[in-house]
């Protein structure tokens, strides 16, 4: 009876998770800031997935494959030995893609694998039907926004942090809608799918729309008539070129991706020590400015900072070193090698295509692991690979059968099962407790009630707000840019603090910050030194002998503006002012 009840409650939580996660956002905090959306989703995912993990404790089918164990080990090492373990485990209020989030994703994936195919297909049908609500909300917000969306004004965001997140949600579900309508002849799904397509185009997510159109042509023409498919591909390429001509801002955004990749690759290969001993999960924002490509001042903006590389393979390389890169590459390789014409493979490959140029939201990650669980059930590739390790497996079986008595085997299995259950119970309760307190603390922090925020969760940012700099530094385990900036803004020992700050961080933004602060406090001599260093850091577009003056990309994409794109940079205003 207890097992039956636990199973039903677990199913309810799974259904509820897939329903609520795309919809929930920071309005629940009564805070009118859209950039808090992904943090809210991440917190709710960790809490509800932890409940599902707890309820799965008595599942006799529960297994964890060798690749999941491998990723958990990488995740642990990259967080414990991180540049800042605190940020690797907890991160910040913007996304909160932390240790807890990735660990819960891996455990949840194995729970999905253990579900029978009928249960999973019922969940899939529920996901498709309930997707109408995020789409309708996105349409509503486009025509009647509840928030100030800053640079995303005029684009559908809905309950997501970014139009790309909403677009990817719709894109990943598209193969299943086509499958329902065209193959299963369930035409009523059309009434759900049409608002989703409309919402996709309202996001104006160039890569998602391009991928969606490519998928349609692939679906209808690739096998039936390859000549027609080729014709439509040429048409799509021409459409792509015309889009760039008539919407030049799109090419700025696309080009910036390549220079973000360049910056991250420069970090990874900056020294042999960093390359071979790289375990810096969720710390890119600390050092990105030091390696920022000069072109990002042109195609993005002066203060632009990336905490993601906008490429899923590079993200896994940076966060989880070469092993993370190999793991995600292996999954992609399997999808290509064992490709089948079904919506699971097609959706997963669309995931990789889209996130080759972006970074996933928690909703996309959740859909990814759920769709992967179908393929694991049908193909079970990981078992095939595990079986290939015949030598090591044979040695282990021989040792186990020869030297371990039957009674000891049972005792060992019992102890292992008991310890793992205790760990899962402890971890699930701890994650619910700690994440919930963090969520409450953020509410008080955003209300400027810093002492209450510290009571619920001692985030270093809270201590910096009340000038307890050393306390914040102890928690971060690093002298972060925020640590220095808050000390400098405190207006005590500005000159000394700036000198120390600029020994660690040497970007144009860092020199500009110190120059601006010193200039305001009448440290004219020191301010001029930092101004000159700042000027050398930014790309020179005003002198003919500069490599940037006649650069092809700049000349042909900035519409004749010899400084910077008005939309993407404010450097021109800074130079005119000073």
C-alpha positions in Angstrom: 0.0 0.0 0.0 2.8 2.4 0.9 4.7 1.6 -2.3 1.6 2.1 -4.4 0.9 5.5 -2.7 4.5 6.6 -3.1 4.4 5.7 -6.8 1.2 7.8 -7.3 2.6 10.7 -5.4 5.8 10.4 -7.4 3.9 10.5 -10.7 1.9 13.5 -9.5 5.2 15.4 -8.8 6.6 14.5 -12.2 3.5 15.7 -13.9 3.5 18.8 -11.8 7.2 19.5 -12.5 6.7 19.4 -16.2 3.6 21.6 -15.9 4.9 24.3 -13.5 8.5 24.6 -14.6 7.9 26.4 -17.9 5.3 28.7 -16.3 6.8 29.7 -13.0 8.9 32.9 -12.8 9.9 35.7 -10.4 6.4 37.2 -10.1 5.9 34.8 -7.3 8.6 36.8 -5.4 6.5 39.9 -6.1 9.6 41.3 -7.8 9.1 42.9 -11.2 12.4 41.9 -12.8 12.4 39.5 -15.7 16.1 38.4 -15.3 15.1 36.6 -12.1 13.0 34.1 -14.0 15.6 31.4 -14.6 16.7 31.5 -10.9 13.1 30.9 -9.8 12.7 28.0 -12.2 16.0 26.4 -11.1 15.1 26.6 -7.4 11.7 25.1 -8.0 13.2 22.3 -10.1 15.7 21.4 -7.4 12.9 21.3 -4.7 10.4 19.3 -6.7 13.0 16.9 -8.2 14.3 16.3 -4.7 10.8 15.2 -3.6 10.7 12.9 -6.6 14.1 11.4 -5.7 12.8 10.9 -2.1 9.7 9.1 -3.3 11.8 6.9 -5.6 13.7 5.4 -2.6 11.8 2.1 -2.6 11.9 1.6 -6.4 13.3 -1.9 -7.0 14.2 -1.0 -10.6 16.4 1.9 -9.7 19.8 1.7 -11.3 22.4 4.2 -12.2 24.5 3.6 -15.3 28.2 4.0 -15.5 28.1 7.2 -17.5 25.9 8.9 -14.9 28.3 7.8 -12.1 31.2 9.2 -14.2 29.4 12.6 -14.6 28.6 12.7 -10.8 32.3 12.2 -10.0 33.3 15.0 -12.5 30.6 17.3 -11.1 31.9 16.7 -7.5 35.5 17.2 -8.4 34.9 20.4 -10.5 32.8 21.9 -7.6 34.9 20.9 -4.6 38.2 22.0 -6.2 36.8 25.0 -8.0 38.2 28.5 -8.2 35.3 29.3 -5.9 33.5 26.2 -4.4 30.7 28.4 -3.1 29.8 29.6 -6.6 30.1 26.1 -8.0 27.6 24.8 -5.5 25.3 27.7 -5.3 26.0 30.3 -8.0 23.9 33.4 -8.2 20.3 34.8 -8.6 20.5 35.0 -12.4 20.5 31.3 -13.4 21.5 29.2 -10.5 22.7 26.3 -12.7 24.6 24.9 -9.8 25.9 21.6 -8.4 22.5 20.8 -7.0 20.8 21.4 -10.3 23.1 19.1 -12.3 23.1 16.3 -9.7 19.3 16.3 -9.6 19.2 16.2 -13.4 21.4 13.1 -13.5 19.4 11.3 -10.7 16.1 12.3 -12.4 17.3 10.9 -15.7 17.9 7.5 -14.1 14.4 7.6 -12.6 12.9 8.4 -16.0 14.9 5.4 -17.4 13.3 3.1 -14.8 9.8 4.1 -15.8 7.8 1.8 -18.1 7.2 3.0 -21.7 3.5 3.5 -21.1 4.0 5.9 -18.2 6.6 7.9 -20.1 4.3 8.3 -23.1 1.5 9.5 -20.8 3.9 12.1 -19.4 4.9 13.1 -23.0 1.2 13.6 -24.0 0.8 15.7 -20.9 3.8 17.8 -21.7 2.5 18.5 -25.3 -1.0 19.4 -24.1 0.2 21.6 -21.3 2.7 23.5 -23.6 -0.3 25.6 -24.7 -0.1 27.6 -21.5 3.6 28.9 -21.8 2.8 29.7 -25.5 -0.3 31.7 -24.7 1.5 33.5 -21.9 4.3 34.3 -24.3 1.8 35.8 -26.9 0.1 37.7 -24.1 3.4 39.2 -22.8 4.4 40.2 -26.4 1.3 42.3 -26.9 0.8 43.4 -23.3 4.0 43.0 -21.3 3.9 42.9 -17.4 7.6 43.6 -17.1 10.2 46.0 -18.5 12.2 43.6 -20.7 15.1 45.9 -21.4 16.9 44.8 -24.6 14.2 42.2 -25.3 11.4 44.6 -25.8 9.4 43.6 -28.9 10.2 39.9 -28.5 8.1 37.1 -26.9 9.6 36.0 -23.6 6.6 34.9 -21.6 7.6 33.2 -18.4 11.2 32.6 -19.5 14.4 34.5 -18.9 15.1 34.9 -22.6 13.3 34.7 -25.9 15.8 32.0 -26.9 14.7 29.9 -23.9 11.0 30.1 -25.0 12.0 29.4 -28.6 14.0 26.3 -27.7 11.1 25.0 -25.6 8.8 25.2 -28.6 11.5 23.9 -31.0 12.2 20.8 -28.9 8.5 19.9 -28.8 7.9 20.5 -32.5 8.9 16.9 -33.7 6.4 15.4 -31.3 3.6 17.6 -32.5 4.4 16.7 -36.2 4.5 13.0 -35.2 1.1 13.2 -33.5 -0.6 15.1 -36.3 1.0 13.4 -39.4 1.6 9.9 -38.2 -0.9 9.2 -35.4 -3.6 11.3 -37.2 -4.5 13.1 -33.9 -5.5 16.3 -35.6 -6.7 18.0 -32.4 -3.0 18.6 -31.5 -3.0 21.1 -34.4 -5.1 23.5 -32.2 -2.3 23.4 -29.6 0.6 23.5 -32.1 -0.6 26.6 -34.1 -0.2 29.0 -31.1 3.2 27.5 -30.4 4.4 28.2 -33.9 3.0 31.8 -33.7 4.8 32.3 -30.4 8.0 30.9 -31.9 8.1 33.5 -34.6 7.2 36.2 -32.0 10.4 35.3 -30.1 12.4 36.5 -33.2 15.0 33.9 -32.2 16.8 33.7 -35.5 18.6 30.3 -34.9 15.4 28.6 -33.6 13.3 29.8 -36.5 15.9 28.7 -39.0 16.2 25.3 -37.3 12.4 25.0 -37.3 12.1 25.7 -41.0 15.0 23.4 -41.8 13.3 20.6 -39.8 10.0 21.1 -41.8 11.8 20.8 -45.1 13.7 17.7 -43.8 10.5 16.2 -42.6 8.5 16.6 -45.8 11.1 16.4 -48.6 14.3 14.7 -47.6 13.2 11.1 -48.2 10.4 11.8 -50.7 12.2 14.1 -53.1 15.8 15.0 -52.4 15.9 17.5 -55.4 13.0 19.4 -53.9 14.7 19.3 -50.5 17.8 20.7 -52.1 15.8 23.5 -53.7 14.2 24.4 -50.4 17.6 24.4 -48.7 18.9 26.9 -51.3 15.7 29.0 -50.6 16.4 28.8 -46.9 20.1 30.0 -47.4 18.8 32.9 -49.5 16.3 33.8 -46.8 19.1 33.7 -44.3 21.2 36.1 -46.4 18.3 38.5 -46.9 17.5 38.4 -43.1 21.1 39.5 -42.4 20.8 42.4 -45.0 17.4 43.7 -43.7 18.0 42.9 -40.0 21.8 43.7 -39.4 21.4 43.5 -35.6 21.0 39.7 -36.1 24.4 39.4 -37.7 25.9 41.4 -34.7 24.4 38.9 -32.3 25.5 35.9 -34.4 29.0 37.2 -34.8 29.3 37.9 -31.1 28.9 34.2 -30.5 32.1 33.4 -32.3 34.1 36.0 -30.3 32.6 34.6 -27.1 33.9 31.2 -28.1 37.3 32.7 -28.9 37.4 34.3 -25.4 36.6 31.0 -23.7 39.0 29.0 -25.8 41.7 31.6 -24.9 41.0 30.9 -21.2 41.1 27.1 -21.5 44.4 27.2 -23.5 46.0 30.2 -21.6 48.4 27.9 -19.8 49.3 24.2 -19.5 48.4 24.3 -15.7 44.9 25.6 -16.5 44.4 23.1 -19.4 45.5 20.0 -17.4 44.2 20.9 -14.0 40.9 22.6 -14.9 38.0 22.2 -12.4 36.2 25.5 -12.4 32.5 24.8 -12.5 30.4 28.0 -12.8 33.2 30.5 -12.5 33.5 31.9 -16.0 32.1 35.3 -15.0 35.1 35.9 -12.7 37.8 35.8 -15.4 35.9 36.4 -18.7 36.8 40.1 -18.9 40.5 39.4 -18.7 40.3 37.3 -21.9 37.4 39.2 -23.6 37.8 39.5 -27.4 38.2 43.1 -28.5 35.4 42.4 -31.1 32.9 42.0 -28.3 33.2 45.7 -27.6 32.0 46.2 -31.1 29.3 43.5 -31.5 28.0 43.5 -28.0 28.6 46.4 -25.5 31.3 47.8 -23.3 30.1 46.1 -20.0 29.2 42.8 -21.7 30.2 39.8 -19.6 29.5 36.1 -20.4 28.9 33.5 -17.7 28.3 31.0 -20.5 30.2 30.4 -23.7 27.0 30.1 -25.8 28.1 26.7 -26.9 27.1 23.5 -25.0 30.3 21.7 -25.9 32.5 24.6 -24.7 30.4 25.0 -21.6 31.0 21.4 -20.6 34.7 21.8 -21.4 35.0 24.9 -19.2 32.9 23.7 -16.4 33.8 20.0 -16.3 37.2 20.0 -18.1 37.9 17.6 -21.0 35.9 14.8 -19.4 32.7 16.8 -19.5 33.5 17.7 -23.1 34.1 14.1 -24.1 30.9 13.0 -22.3 28.6 15.5 -24.1 30.4 14.8 -27.4 29.9 11.1 -26.9 26.1 11.6 -26.4 26.0 13.7 -29.6 28.1 11.0 -31.5 25.7 8.3 -30.4 22.7 10.3 -31.6 24.3 10.7 -35.1 25.5 7.1 -35.4 22.3 5.5 -34.3 20.0 8.0 -35.8 16.4 6.9 -36.4 13.5 8.8 -37.9 11.5 9.3 -34.8 10.8 12.5 -32.8 13.1 11.5 -29.9 16.2 11.5 -32.0 15.1 14.5 -34.0 14.3 16.6 -31.0 17.6 15.7 -29.3 19.6 16.7 -32.4 17.6 20.0 -32.6 18.7 20.5 -29.0 22.4 20.1 -30.0 22.0 22.3 -33.1 20.3 25.2 -31.2 22.6 25.0 -28.2 25.7 25.0 -30.4 24.9 28.8 -30.5 23.2 29.3 -27.1 23.1 27.9 -23.5 20.2 25.8 -22.2 17.6 26.7 -19.6 16.6 24.3 -16.9 13.4 23.6 -18.9 15.5 22.5 -21.9 17.7 20.4 -19.8 14.7 18.6 -18.3 13.2 17.9 -21.7 16.6 16.6 -22.9 17.0 14.1 -20.1 13.4 13.0 -20.5 13.7 12.4 -24.2 17.1 10.7 -23.7 15.4 8.2 -21.3 13.3 6.9 -24.2 16.4 6.2 -26.3 18.2 4.6 -23.4 15.2 2.3 -22.9 15.0 1.3 -26.6 18.7 1.1 -27.5 20.5 0.9 -24.2 23.8 2.1 -25.8 25.5 2.4 -22.4 25.0 -1.3 -21.8 26.6 -2.1 -25.1 29.7 -0.1 -24.3 29.8 -1.5 -20.8 29.7 -5.1 -22.3 32.7 -4.2 -24.4 34.8 -3.8 -21.3 35.0 -7.6 -21.2 38.5 -7.9 -19.7 37.8 -5.7 -16.6 34.3 -7.1 -16.2 35.7 -10.7 -16.3 38.4 -10.0 -13.7 35.7 -8.4 -11.4 33.3 -11.4 -11.8 36.1 -13.9 -11.2 37.3 -12.1 -8.1 33.7 -11.7 -6.8 32.7 -15.3 -7.3 36.0 -16.8 -6.1 36.9 -14.9 -3.0 33.6 -13.5 -1.7 31.3 -15.9 0.1 27.6 -15.9 -0.6 26.7 -14.6 2.9 29.2 -11.8 2.5 27.8 -11.0 -1.0 24.3 -10.5 0.5 25.7 -8.5 3.4 27.7 -6.3 1.0 24.6 -5.7 -1.2 22.5 -4.9 1.9 25.1 -2.5 3.3 25.5 -0.8 -0.1 21.7 -0.5 -0.5 21.2 0.8 3.0 24.1 3.4 2.8 22.8 4.6 -0.6 19.3 5.0 0.7 20.5 7.0 3.7 22.6 9.2 1.4 19.7 9.8 -0.9 17.4 10.7 2.0 19.9 13.0 3.6 20.8 14.7 0.2 17.2 15.2 -0.8 16.2 16.7 2.5 19.3 18.9 2.7 18.9 20.2 -0.9 15.2 21.1 -0.2 16.2 22.8 3.0 19.2 24.7 1.7 17.7 25.8 -1.6 14.4 26.9 0.0 16.3 29.1 2.5 18.4 30.5 -0.4 15.1 31.3 -2.2 13.7 33.1 0.8 17.0 35.0 1.4 16.9 36.3 -2.2 13.4 37.7 -1.6 14.8 39.7 1.4 17.9 40.7 -0.5 15.9 42.1 -3.4 13.9 44.1 -0.8 17.2 45.5 0.5 16.7 43.7 3.9 20.3 42.4 4.0 20.4 41.2 7.6 17.2 39.1 7.1 18.7 37.7 3.9 21.9 36.7 5.8 19.9 35.0 8.5 18.3 32.6 5.9 21.4 32.2 3.7 24.9 33.7 4.1 25.6 34.7 0.5 28.8 36.8 0.1 26.9 39.4 -1.9 24.8 40.2 1.2 27.9 40.8 3.3 29.3 43.1 0.6 26.2 45.2 0.8 26.7 45.9 4.5 30.5 46.4 4.1 31.6 43.2 5.7 34.1 42.5 2.9 36.3 40.0 4.6 33.3 37.9 5.6 32.1 37.7 2.0 35.7 36.9 0.8 36.0 34.0 3.2 32.8 32.5 1.8 33.7 33.0 -1.8 37.3 31.7 -1.3 38.4 34.2 -3.9 38.9 38.0 -4.2 36.1 38.4 -6.8 35.5 41.5 -8.9 32.5 42.3 -6.8 34.6 42.2 -3.6 37.0 44.8 -5.0 34.2 47.0 -6.5 32.3 47.1 -3.2 35.5 48.0 -1.3 36.2 50.8 -3.8 32.7 52.1 -3.7 33.0 52.3 0.0 35.4 55.3 -0.7 38.1 54.2 1.7 41.6 53.8 0.5 40.4 54.0 -3.1 43.9 54.3 -4.6 45.3 51.3 -2.8 42.2 49.2 -3.4 42.3 50.0 -7.2 46.0 49.0 -7.3 45.2 45.6 -5.7 42.1 45.2 -7.9 44.1 45.7 -11.1 46.7 43.2 -10.2 44.0 40.5 -10.4 41.7 41.9 -13.1 43.1 43.8 -16.1 40.2 44.3 -18.6 39.1 47.5 -20.2 36.1 47.5 -17.9 38.3 47.2 -14.8 40.5 50.1 -15.8 37.5 52.2 -16.7 35.9 51.5 -13.3 39.0 52.6 -11.4 39.6 55.6 -13.7 36.0 56.7 -13.2 36.1 56.4 -9.4 39.5 58.1 -9.1 38.5 60.9 -11.4 35.4 61.6 -9.4 37.4 61.7 -6.1 40.0 64.2 -7.7 42.9 61.7 -8.0 43.7 63.3 -11.4 47.2 61.9 -11.9 46.3 58.3 -11.1 43.0 58.6 -13.1 44.9 59.7 -16.3 47.2 56.6 -16.0 44.1 54.3 -15.9 42.4 56.2 -18.6 45.4 55.7 -21.0 45.5 51.9 -20.1 41.7 51.7 -20.7 42.1 53.3 -24.1 44.7 50.8 -25.2 42.4 47.9 -24.2 39.5 48.9 -26.4 39.7 48.4 -30.2 40.9 51.5 -32.1 38.3 52.3 -34.8 39.4 55.9 -35.4 43.0 55.6 -36.7 43.7 54.4 -40.2 46.7 52.3 -39.1 44.5 50.3 -36.6 43.8 46.7 -37.6 40.1 47.4 -36.8 39.7 50.4 -39.0 39.3 48.6 -42.3 38.2 45.2 -40.9 35.8 43.5 -43.3 33.3 42.4 -40.7 33.2 45.9 -39.0 32.9 47.8 -42.3 30.1 45.6 -43.6 28.0 45.2 -40.5 28.2 48.4 -38.5 26.4 50.5 -41.2 29.1 53.1 -41.7 29.4 54.1 -38.0 33.1 54.5 -37.5 32.8 54.0 -33.8 30.4 51.3 -32.6 26.9 50.1 -33.3 24.6 52.5 -31.5 22.5 49.6 -30.3 25.3 47.5 -29.0 27.8 49.9 -27.5 28.1 53.1 -25.5 31.9 53.6 -26.0 31.3 56.5 -28.4 29.4 58.4 -25.7 32.2 57.7 -23.2 34.9 59.0 -25.5 32.9 62.1 -26.4 32.4 62.9 -22.7 36.0 62.5 -21.6 
